[in-house]
Amino acid sequence: QVQLVESGGGLVRPGGSLRLSCTVSRSNASIDRMGWYRQHPGKQRELVATVTTSGITQYAHSAKGRFTISANANAVYLQMNNLEPEDTAVYYCNAELRWGKAGSEYWGQGIQVTVSS
């Protein structure tokens, strides 16, 4: 079974910080890539940041310099600093898992981040 569980969201003032965590429960799968996506109301889901097993990171332009993604064997984190109201969205954890040559993509249920004074 595969489970992605997010935590760390909530309400924060502009300029504040949050740290999102996503624990990945899996059987014997290898993790190729993990990341965070977000979805604003009425908008398409968009990439925020990803990290590969080799440590290669990718950030949305709006996240560069403010957000930092990191990961260990069973979790991925997103440190979000200097948050802005535009960061308000539902954030989703994503993992690309592989069993040998077969791979699949999995999503968490999403966690709300609200930036407001």
N, C-alpha and C positions, 0 to 999 in steps of 0.2 A: 504494500500500500504506500501511496505517496501523499503526504500532507504538507502544505505550506501554510504556516501560521504567522500572521503579522502582529506586531505590537509596537507601542511607542507613539501612536498618533494622539491627537487631541487638539485642544485650543491653545494657541500661543499668540502673544502680542507681536506686532511688526517689529523686526529686528531681533527677535528671540530665536531660540534654537530648539530643535527636536531631533531625536535619534530613533529612527525606525529600525526594527529588527524583524527578521524573518527566519524562522527555524524550518529546516527542510528535513522531514522524516521520510526515509526511503529504505528499501530492502538492500539490494546490492548494486544499485545504480551508480554510475559515475556522473559527476556534474561537469558539464561542458561550459555552461555559462549561467550566471544568475544576474538578476537586475531588478530595477524598480521602474514601473510605469505609473502614469497618473491619468485621470480622466476628470476634466472639468464638466460641470453641468451642461448638457446639450452638445458636448464636443466629443471628438474621437479620442480614444486612448492614445497616449503619446509616451515615447521613451523619455525617461529621466536620466538613468545611468545604468550601465551594465559592466560586469567584470567577468573575464574568462578565467579558466583554470590557470592559464599561463600568466595571469595578472594584468592583461591588457584591459584598460578601462575605456569606456565611451560615455560621454556626457552630452546632454542637451545643451545648447548654447546658453539657455537661461540658467542652467545649473552650474556652469563652470565658475570656479572661484568661490562658490558658496556651498556646494554640496560635495561630499566625499563618500564614495562607495568603497566598502571593504567586505571581505568574506573570509570564512574559515571553512573547515571541512563540512560543516553542517548548518551554516547560517550565512546570511548576507545582511549587511547593515547599510544604512544611509544616514550619515550625519548631515543635518541641514542647519546651516547657520544663516544669519541675516535674512530671516524669512520675510517675505512680502505677501500682501493680500493676494497677489496673483498666484501664489503657490497653493492656495486653497483648492483642494481636490481630494478625490478618493485615490489613494495610492495602492498599487497592486504589486505584490512580489511575484517574480517570474523565475522559473528555473527550467533549463534545458537539460534533461537527464537522458542517460544512455545505458542500455544493457547490451554490452558487446557492440554490435554494429547498429542495433535498433535504438532509435531515440524518440523521445516525446517531449512536448512542452507542457508545463503545468503552471497554474495560477493560484495565488491565494484568493481569499474572498474579498480583500480590499479593506483598507482602514482609512478613516476620515482624518484629514489634516485641515484645520481651520486657522487662518491667520487673520486676526481682527483685534482692534483696540476696544 
